[in-house]
Amino acid sequence: MDFALSDEQVALADTLRLWVDKHCPKDVARHLERQELAFPYELWDQMADAGLHGIGIDERYGGQGGDVTTQTVVARALARSLAGLTWIWGISSFAGGKSVGLYGTEEQKQRFLPELAAGRLRFAIAVTEPAGGTDVLGAMTTRARQVPGGWRITGAKTWSTCANVSDYLLLLARSQPDPARKTDGLTLFLVPQPSEGLETRPIHKLGMRCIPSCEVFLDDVFVPDDLVLGPPGQAWRMLTGTLNNERIVLASLCCGILDGVLESAVEHVAQRRAFGRPVGEFQAVQHFLADIAMWQAQAELVTMRAAWLQSQGRPCATEANMAKLLASEYAVAAADLGIQMLGGMGYSADTDMQRYWRDARIYRIAPISNEMVRNVVAESLGLGRSF
Ligand SMILES: Cc1cc2nc3c(=O)[nH]c(=O)nc-3n(C[C@H](O)[C@H](O)[C@H](O)COP(=O)(O)OP(=O)(O)OC[C@H]3O[C@@H](n4cnc5c(N)ncnc54)[C@H](O)[C@@H]3O)c2cc1C
């Protein structure tokens, strides 16, 4: 196994570090986070100017390319300051671009990928339903029925991040009423926004506040045939084909949070004084930092191993799930210790630790909860499926 980054990837990480420090340092991150329910359009445009939206999109369609390891470099570098920044890049370029790149027709690729790469289009993902995300197939009530020239969709989605600021929703709906298996008869649609009958409503949330997440309501929304992604009825197989990549990129986002927490904590304990010396000289505080540094190293290793396996075309479902779980749990635990090290200031909205904690907390729940990750890791040991 060789997890070493290429010279190009190291250079990309260095460039992104400088870019983040210039365009989204931690004070800017705090400001964006406070404007809850707003979308940082200016930052989006700056990312477009820097060519960031093209990373992960095939060069033949105007992107910059970049395999899963390159994507982890981007996810980590952006999240060091602001976790939401990773998703500002990721939802459109990584998630949307990947789905169109893998399953779109040639016409769809030519139509969407260059626009996504240039930052002229935004996508949102609308899979989770109000009745449940873990058992999304059991909970799904959104229906699509075929009509001349396209489909009509009725139902509701929830937590669709950036839905209210996106041009298209990549939306999962049941297109066959009573299939033999729940995994059959599902179709992915690119629902244009605005569309008659489509409404979005932002949700107030604990963290990740620099990007809005929304309820979505669909009342007989028409979607033309040329906006169906992949073969109708086959969407579940398509979605599961992208899951490992998503888990790995998300684990890397959590590595970025660990980087940000450690950096801020070291800086703080070096200058904050008690009993005539910096608090960083007390052993208890040093142990906190040592633990975070070890979690950071472990999270990085499991993430890079999963990325390496995927880039070699080898099976990596268990490793990708393990990386997502470990990195998210370490990121939350590290931010919690970070709050402790800052004392009362750790509880202030004017410092970053509480923001890292709130941002990291969601990754124990989404896009798959860590309880479900443990279920699938246990299943990989040969135990019966528990759900
Ligand atoms: C900030 C945020 C952003 C999001 N962005 C998006 C997005 O852009 N697009 C999108 O489609 N979705 C998005 N989601 C939704 C996310 O994917 C779901 O929240 C997630 O899948 C969990 O589903 P749920 O919230 O319905 O929890 P539930 O399914 O209601 O689960 C509740 C609890 O039950 C546990 N549980 C359920 N089944 C089992 C089992 N078999 N074994 C053990 N425990 C179990 C879960 O682990 C959890 O602790 C987002 C969510 C949030 C909060």
The ligand as a Gaussian input file, in Angstrom:
#p B3LYP/6-31G(d) Opt

LIG

0 1
 C      -27.624000      19.106000       7.967000
 C      -28.131000      17.961000       7.149000
 C      -27.896000      17.949000       5.784000
 C      -28.417000      16.933000       4.999000
 N      -28.293000      17.011000       3.630000
 C      -28.985000      16.136000       2.862000
 C      -29.040000      16.299000       1.450000
 O      -28.437000      17.225000       0.877000
 N      -29.799000      15.436000       0.728000
 C      -30.493000      14.409000       1.306000
 O      -31.151000      13.660000       0.594000
 N      -30.435000      14.203000       2.654000
 C      -29.710000      15.043000       3.432000
 N      -29.696000      14.889000       4.802000
 C      -30.446000      13.791000       5.405000
 C      -29.575000      12.691000       6.019000
 O      -29.044000      11.882000       5.004000
 C      -30.431000      11.927000       7.031000
 O      -30.635000      12.784000       8.137000
 C      -29.814000      10.612000       7.462000
 O      -29.851000       9.692000       6.415000
 C      -30.551000      10.011000       8.682000
 O      -31.911000       9.900000       8.419000
 P      -32.999000      10.501000       9.435000
 O      -32.558000      11.858000       9.800000
 O      -34.336000      10.362000       8.838000
 O      -32.876000       9.593000      10.734000
 P      -33.782000       8.310000      11.053000
 O      -33.787000       7.414000       9.876000
 O      -35.084000       8.787000      11.566000
 O      -32.956000       7.622000      12.230000
 C      -33.157000       7.969000      13.609000
 C      -32.211000       7.154000      14.488000
 O      -32.501000       5.766000      14.354000
 C      -31.301000       5.042000      14.098000
 N      -31.593000       3.865000      13.281000
 C      -32.460000       3.747000      12.255000
 N      -32.413000       2.520000      11.751000
 C      -31.494000       1.824000      12.477000
 C      -30.990000       0.498000      12.450000
 N      -31.415000      -0.410000      11.567000
 N      -30.031000       0.150000      13.337000
 C      -29.551000       1.054000      14.245000
 N      -30.010000       2.316000      14.317000
 C      -30.962000       2.695000      13.444000
 C      -30.426000       6.024000      13.339000
 O      -29.054000       5.660000      13.427000
 C      -30.732000       7.317000      14.096000
 O      -29.939000       7.394000      15.265000
 C      -29.139000      15.869000       5.609000
 C      -29.340000      15.866000       6.999000
 C      -28.881000      16.916000       7.747000
 C      -29.220000      16.923000       9.221000

